[in-house]
């Protein structure tokens, strides 16, 4: 069956995720995907296989060890192919926060007193605080603030902030609160004309379509693999020409062996191997919808991304529209997704109820969500929102369906 140019087969998608058949989960609509997604059976199977047969120190010559090492290398290679990177340009670490902290520690040697580092107030803290710490090396921290009228980062404002002293720009590809997809390719082009290193945070973008890092042009790009249907790991991409010249943050004997130089301790082995399951899931998703198998994984990802974005528009726009039309609720960011200009990550707060109260009421309707600042406390503070009570966030991904949409709107009508 070929569904090209039609729509995502949501029943097939949900059949690949055991959570939707699990007795504990199956009666809930899961709206906390921006905090961490469910995993397909492929990932669980790969993890089980590794723990059963190859849970040994890898890269020795006996069969269990040899297979463990080969599968670790395979997982890295496959993920590199999925985002259009070289294998020696990506590393797998414990979290995005850890990866960016280690990266900032490596890049601090490039900073001289008086150099400038630009951060936003729209990002998750993981892509803010590591760079703000560079003030200890003499850097001047410049904040690129989003516009309070529409909550967007304006490129015209960035151009005014850039100077001959700007060395680093850290910016989110997609805000985990505002939901807007920033034009990272254009931002990077502007920065590179001024010899600025760009660090893109794709944590809230990648779950809705894996990026092509070479097309974006960024110097570094990171996202959390536990939000892209895998285990609690994170990926960091870095251009080879920069990575190979960064000072070693790992064991001394690993000098020059990038990207391990930016990955102290190395990856969790069994979880790294389970990433093969993400690749297998997307291969299965492609073959279920399309006939032409004689194309690259990058081309397959592009087609799947398109299917996903169309589906996510369909399930998220009714919720965005409903919240936008409620006089007592305040939607943050755009009120409609058009051509993937925002993610289906929907944050709002009430004029007369706490976010905690709304979140607790949603739970009564089996809507799995929460209230929080979601580590974007600078964003909420700038909006004048209590960072402890935070916002209610309804975050969807491609395995959510129209039933979830109808269910959450019905629940909101009762609040």
PAKOLVEX-776694 format. One line per field, with one value per residue (C-alpha): chain; x, y, z. Coordinates in pm, 1 decimal, padded with zeros to 6 digits. Layout:
chain = [A|...]
px = [X|...]
py = [Y|...]
pz = [Z|...]
***
This chain:
chain = [A|A|A|A|A|A|A|A|A|A|A|A|A|A|A|A|A|A|A|A|A|A|A|A|A|A|A|A|A|A|A|A|A|A|A|A|A|A|A|A|A|A|A|A|A|A|A|A|A|A|A|A|A|A|A|A|A|A|A|A|A|A|A|A|A|A|A|A|A|A|A|A|A|A|A|A|A|A|A|A|A|A|A|A|A|A|A|A|A|A|A|A|A|A|A|A|A|A|A|A|A|A|A|A|A|A|A|A|A|A|A|A|A|A|A|A|A|A|A|A|A|A|A|A|A|A|A|A|A|A|A|A|A|A|A|A|A|A|A|A|A|A|A|A|A|A|A|A|A|A|A|A|A|A|A|A|A|A|A|A|A|A|A|A|A|A|A|A|A|A|A|A|A|A|A|A|A|A|A|A|A|A|A|A|A|A|A|A|A|A|A|A|A|A|A|A|A|A|A|A|A|A|A|A|A|A|A|A|A|A|A|A|A|A|A|A|A|A|A|A|A|A|A|A|A|A|A|A|A|A|A|A|A|A|A|A|A|A|A|A|A|A|A|A|A|A|A|A|A|A|A|A|A|A|A|A|A|A|A|A|A|A|A|A|A|A|A|A|A|A|A|A|A|A|A|A|A|A|A|A|A|A|A|A|A|A|A|A|A|A|A|A|A|A|A|A|A|A|A|A|A|A|A|A|A|A|A|A|A|A|A|A|A|A|A|A|A|A|A|A|A|A|A|A|A|A|A|A|A|A|A|A|A|A|A|A|A|A|A|A|A|A|A|A|A|A|A|A|A|A|A|A|A|A|A|A|A|A|A|A|A|A|A|A|A|A|A|A|A|A|A|A|A|A|A|A|A|A|A|A|A|A|A|A|A|A|A|A|A|A|A|A|A|A|A|A|A|A|A|A|A|A|A|A|A|A|A|A|A|A|A|A|A|A|A]
px = [00000.0|00135.6|00018.2|00250.9|00102.6|-00192.1|-00138.6|00037.4|-00111.2|-00162.3|-00293.0|00028.4|00236.9|00064.1|00092.0|00472.6|00467.0|00396.5|00289.6|-00040.5|-00126.6|00016.4|-00244.6|-00096.8|-00075.8|-00340.5|-00630.1|-00429.6|-00371.2|-00002.4|00067.6|00410.8|00616.2|00840.4|00957.1|01029.8|00866.2|00750.2|00975.1|00891.4|00928.1|01241.3|01427.7|01313.5|01416.8|01766.2|01815.6|01701.6|01927.0|02231.1|02164.1|02098.8|02378.9|02646.1|02656.2|03033.9|03322.1|03316.1|03585.2|03760.4|03791.3|03555.0|03214.1|02997.7|03243.9|03308.0|02935.6|02886.9|03149.7|03021.3|02668.3|02788.8|02967.1|02663.0|02430.6|02662.2|02697.8|02324.6|02238.4|02507.7|02348.2|02002.6|02111.9|02366.5|02678.5|03002.5|03040.1|03330.9|03119.1|02866.8|02895.3|02638.9|02635.9|02418.4|02205.6|02195.1|02283.5|02596.9|02698.2|02669.4|02846.7|03143.4|03139.5|03140.8|03433.3|03622.4|03532.9|03629.8|03991.4|03878.1|03748.9|03957.1|03859.7|03610.6|03485.2|03107.3|02875.8|02512.5|02243.8|01865.3|01597.8|01378.8|01599.8|01591.6|01849.5|02077.4|02174.0|02201.2|02383.0|02690.5|02755.5|02677.5|02952.2|03202.7|03184.1|03430.2|03676.2|03620.6|03338.5|03064.0|02723.0|02472.2|02106.5|01896.1|01546.1|01232.5|00957.8|00691.4|00411.4|00443.3|00707.3|00936.3|01311.2|01359.7|01658.1|01669.9|01735.9|02016.7|02186.5|02196.8|02359.4|02638.3|02971.2|03331.0|03381.4|03104.6|03255.9|02969.5|02593.3|02377.0|02020.5|01732.2|01599.7|01259.3|01153.4|01016.4|00772.8|00694.7|00697.9|00816.4|01065.6|01340.5|01511.6|01834.3|01976.3|01941.7|02063.7|02371.6|02442.9|02436.9|02658.6|02912.8|02953.9|03085.7|03301.5|03075.5|03044.2|02677.7|02541.0|02189.3|01961.3|01733.8|01581.3|01230.0|01274.1|01414.1|01112.1|00910.3|01161.3|01530.9|01742.3|01987.3|02279.4|02483.8|02194.0|02147.3|02517.9|02550.0|02881.7|02724.4|02377.0|02231.1|01912.1|01786.2|01745.3|01494.9|01266.8|01316.6|01182.9|01495.5|01663.6|01788.1|02082.6|02162.9|02340.0|02587.7|02702.0|03008.8|03188.2|03499.6|03725.7|03629.7|03604.1|03951.5|04108.6|03924.5|04116.5|04066.9|03802.1|03854.1|04136.0|04483.5|04555.0|04257.7|04421.6|04338.1|04074.6|03773.2|03481.6|03572.0|03768.5|03433.9|03269.1|03428.2|03342.5|03192.7|02833.5|02607.4|02678.7|02347.1|02147.4|02372.1|02307.1|01931.4|01946.2|01958.7|01594.4|01508.6|01664.5|01473.2|01148.8|01193.0|01291.0|00969.8|00770.6|00911.5|00854.2|00496.7|00414.9|00639.7|00735.4|01067.9|01342.4|01629.4|01700.3|01926.5|01822.7|01847.5|01591.1|01368.9|01387.1|01283.1|00972.7|00884.1|00936.2|00680.8|00423.8|00479.5|00448.8|00117.4|-00021.4|00097.3|-00069.1|-00395.5|-00394.3|-00247.3|-00423.5|-00769.5|-00615.1|-00421.9|-00736.4|-00949.0|-00705.3|-00653.8|-01030.1|-01070.0|-01066.8|-00952.2|-00655.8|-00332.9|-00159.9|00213.9|00337.2|00161.0|-00204.2|-00164.7|00092.1|00157.7|00437.3|00607.2|00653.7|00598.3|00601.0|00290.1|00425.0|00145.7|00201.0|-00064.5|-00173.2|-00498.8|-00612.5|-00795.5|-00661.7|-00313.9|-00138.7|-00116.5|-00494.9|-00553.4|-00294.2|-00448.3|-00792.3|-00663.4|-00529.2|-00887.1|-00967.0|-00669.7|-00470.0|-00105.4|00053.4|00196.1|00264.5|00621.0|00873.8|01030.8|01382.8|01289.4|01252.1|01411.2|01144.3|00861.0|01016.3|01035.1|00666.5|00581.1|00470.3|00531.3|00825.3|00722.5|00365.3|00476.0|00254.5|00046.2|00215.2|00037.7|00313.6|00225.1|00417.0|00333.7|00187.6|-00081.3|-00413.8|-00742.2|-00894.3|-00630.6|-00714.9|-01088.5|-01026.4|-00810.8|-01048.4|-01340.0|-01141.5|-01053.9|-01420.3|-01493.1|-01233.3]
py = [00000.0|00340.9|00643.6|00896.1|01247.3|01129.2|01115.3|00943.5|00605.4|00682.6|00333.4|00181.9|00435.4|00365.3|-00009.4|00028.5|00174.9|-00077.3|00201.9|00235.4|-00124.0|-00117.2|-00147.3|00148.3|00383.1|00284.5|00487.5|00810.1|01073.9|01156.2|01530.5|01542.3|01447.6|01754.1|01614.7|01271.5|01051.0|00692.0|00442.1|00198.3|-00175.3|-00171.7|00028.1|-00200.1|-00508.1|-00370.2|-00279.9|-00626.0|-00799.8|-00605.9|-00664.7|-01034.0|-01129.1|-00859.2|-00684.4|-00705.5|-00466.4|-00398.6|-00415.9|-00736.0|-01030.4|-01278.6|-01283.1|-01112.7|-00825.8|-00790.4|-00771.1|-00513.1|-00285.2|-00335.1|-00241.4|00067.9|00180.1|00093.6|00303.0|00603.1|00562.0|00528.6|00837.6|01036.3|00939.6|01041.4|01400.0|01429.8|01430.4|01234.6|00961.6|01144.2|01460.1|01326.9|01211.3|01053.7|01179.0|01156.9|01465.8|01789.0|01979.2|01767.6|01787.9|02166.4|02213.6|02008.3|02190.9|02532.5|02422.1|02332.2|02653.4|02879.2|02869.7|03071.4|03353.2|03658.7|03936.0|04165.5|03905.0|03882.4|03582.9|03612.0|03401.9|03429.8|03443.5|03206.3|02898.0|02608.9|02676.0|02402.9|02635.5|02946.5|02887.1|02706.9|03009.5|03264.1|03100.1|03224.1|03560.5|03399.1|03396.9|03765.8|03735.3|03994.4|03823.6|03979.6|03874.5|03849.4|03908.2|03790.1|04036.4|04065.8|04124.7|03797.8|03614.2|03579.2|03626.1|03898.3|03860.3|04238.9|04261.1|04006.2|04207.7|04507.9|04299.3|04150.9|04329.4|04266.3|04120.7|03859.2|03510.8|03273.1|03267.6|03012.8|02992.6|02750.9|02600.4|02572.2|02706.7|02451.6|02716.7|02948.4|02662.1|02879.3|02734.3|02991.3|03035.3|02876.2|02855.9|03231.9|03308.0|03093.5|03260.3|03604.4|03486.3|03323.6|03644.8|03782.1|03473.1|03372.9|03012.2|02901.8|02647.4|02534.9|02369.4|02124.9|01957.5|02082.2|02062.6|01713.4|01518.5|01666.8|01596.0|01515.7|01808.9|01817.3|01975.8|02045.3|02230.8|02437.9|02519.7|02533.8|02467.2|02265.2|02116.0|01913.5|01730.9|01482.8|01128.2|01046.3|01301.9|01142.4|00797.4|00661.5|00615.0|00892.3|01005.4|01314.3|01378.6|01655.8|01733.5|01944.1|02037.6|01827.5|02125.6|02276.8|01957.8|01837.1|02157.4|02177.2|02100.3|01749.8|01719.0|01344.7|01113.0|01229.4|00929.5|01028.9|01352.2|01410.8|01136.2|01357.2|01345.7|01136.5|01439.2|01611.7|01305.4|01228.9|00879.4|00783.9|00682.0|00440.3|00132.8|-00052.2|00265.8|00367.0|00033.6|00071.1|00376.6|00128.7|00070.2|00433.5|00392.0|00065.6|00235.1|00514.4|00263.6|00075.2|00397.8|00481.5|00136.9|00130.2|00455.5|00460.0|00215.3|00356.8|00200.2|00301.1|00631.4|00740.7|00745.6|01125.7|01134.9|00893.3|01111.4|01414.3|01233.2|01107.0|01455.4|01587.4|01323.5|01400.6|01777.5|01749.4|01516.9|01737.9|02041.9|01848.3|01742.2|02058.5|02341.5|02275.5|02299.1|02614.7|02770.3|02674.1|02815.1|03129.7|03195.1|03153.6|03498.5|03356.1|03163.5|03312.0|03121.8|03173.2|03193.4|03149.2|03040.6|02827.4|02593.5|02665.7|02492.7|02384.0|02736.6|02608.0|02277.0|02120.0|02227.5|02439.8|02648.9|02862.0|03009.3|03133.5|03476.1|03338.7|02991.7|02871.1|02651.3|02386.9|02386.6|02351.7|02077.1|01882.3|01914.1|01783.0|01476.6|01394.3|01354.6|01122.1|01395.6|01330.2|01674.8|01909.1|02267.6|02395.6|02646.0|02355.3|02492.5|02800.6|03019.8|03323.0|03308.5|03296.5|03565.3|03797.9|03728.5|03814.3|03460.1|03303.6|03070.3|02834.4|02784.7|02814.4|02734.9|02437.8|02266.4|02034.1|01884.3|01647.3|01438.6|01226.6|00933.3|01152.3|01132.7|01315.4|01135.5|01297.1|01635.0|01598.5|01468.3|01761.4|02022.6|01856.3|01857.2|02225.6|02310.1|02162.3|02379.1]
pz = [00000.0|-00096.6|00097.0|-00064.7|-00068.1|00140.9|00517.1|00801.8|00893.4|01260.2|01342.0|01207.2|01400.9|01732.0|01678.6|01693.2|02045.9|02324.5|02563.1|02378.1|02460.4|02813.3|03094.2|03284.6|02985.1|02733.4|02873.8|02891.4|02625.8|02649.6|02621.8|02785.0|02480.4|02503.5|02836.7|02690.7|02430.3|02433.3|02254.6|01973.2|02017.4|01798.4|02064.2|02346.2|02147.5|02076.0|02440.5|02552.8|02298.7|02414.4|02783.0|02722.5|02483.9|02470.1|02809.3|02822.7|02769.8|02392.7|02123.1|02231.5|01991.7|02158.9|01985.7|02250.0|02288.7|01918.1|01846.1|02121.6|01967.8|01614.6|01720.0|01906.9|01590.5|01380.0|01594.9|01569.0|01192.1|01134.5|01336.5|01160.9|00828.6|00952.5|01020.0|00733.9|00950.4|00942.7|01202.3|01367.1|01393.4|01642.9|01999.3|02227.3|02586.7|02894.4|02827.3|02630.1|02947.5|02996.1|02629.3|02617.7|02949.5|02826.1|02492.2|02659.8|02873.8|02556.1|02373.3|02661.5|02540.9|02237.2|02456.6|02538.1|02780.6|02611.2|02361.7|02336.2|02364.0|02253.1|02422.7|02401.3|02669.3|02466.6|02508.6|02750.6|03021.9|02882.5|02595.6|02813.1|03141.4|02996.0|02776.5|03045.2|03255.2|02999.9|03174.2|03417.5|03125.9|03060.7|02806.9|02790.0|02776.9|02538.2|02560.4|02245.0|02382.5|02207.1|02114.7|02384.8|02133.3|01941.3|02149.2|01846.1|01816.9|01557.3|01326.7|01289.0|01664.5|01635.1|01361.8|01595.9|01871.7|01660.3|01675.5|01576.1|01926.7|01900.2|01910.9|02000.1|01937.3|02119.0|01989.9|01994.8|01673.1|01840.5|02179.4|02425.7|02555.2|02261.9|02012.8|01724.2|01477.2|01433.9|01096.4|01212.2|00860.4|00808.9|01161.7|01100.4|00766.4|00928.8|01214.7|00984.1|00786.1|01114.0|01197.4|01485.4|01607.5|01619.5|01866.4|01774.8|02029.0|01848.4|02154.5|02075.7|01699.0|01634.1|01771.7|01484.8|01208.7|01220.5|01097.1|00808.6|00994.3|00681.2|00523.4|00839.9|00834.4|01213.5|01383.7|01664.3|01703.8|01986.5|02079.4|02336.3|02210.8|02483.6|02317.3|01975.6|02070.5|02237.2|02577.6|02806.4|02595.3|02389.3|02060.8|01991.1|01636.9|01570.8|01249.7|01212.9|01142.4|01479.0|01684.4|01599.3|01729.2|02062.0|02381.3|02519.6|02794.1|02832.0|02945.8|02850.8|02628.0|02409.8|02294.9|01929.3|01914.8|01849.7|01913.5|02221.1|02340.7|02410.4|02566.1|02905.0|03019.9|02684.6|02606.9|02790.2|02581.0|02591.7|02534.8|02246.2|02073.5|02125.9|01897.6|01609.2|01700.2|01622.0|01278.8|01228.5|01331.6|01078.1|00808.6|00884.2|00881.8|00540.5|00386.7|00516.4|00337.3|00029.9|-00245.0|-00363.0|-00151.0|-00379.6|-00205.5|00080.2|00443.7|00431.6|00150.1|00339.9|00650.6|00443.9|00318.1|00665.4|00810.0|00562.0|00658.6|01025.5|00987.6|00798.6|01065.6|01351.1|01195.1|01178.7|01542.3|01697.9|01515.5|01667.3|02015.9|01929.3|01787.3|02088.2|02345.5|02136.4|02132.0|02507.7|02671.0|03005.0|02862.2|02728.3|02449.5|02411.5|02052.6|01718.9|01715.8|01403.0|01253.8|00887.0|00694.0|01014.8|01148.4|01499.3|01683.4|01838.3|02177.5|02322.5|02635.1|02802.3|03134.7|03283.9|03400.7|03702.2|03780.7|03862.7|03610.4|03880.7|03922.7|03548.5|03518.9|03806.8|03651.3|03319.5|03497.6|03602.9|03232.8|03176.0|03004.8|03092.5|03119.3|03381.8|03477.9|03511.7|03382.2|03189.5|03242.7|03036.7|03343.3|03178.2|02908.2|03163.8|03381.5|03080.9|03014.9|03375.3|03458.3|03799.4|03732.5|04013.0|03895.5|03533.8|03237.0|03131.5|02839.0|02597.1|02385.3|02105.1|01856.8|01553.3|01747.8|01902.6|01718.6|01663.5|01960.9|02182.6|02029.8|02090.2|02440.3|02552.2|02405.5|02583.6|02908.6|02869.0|02810.6|03150.6|03324.3]
***
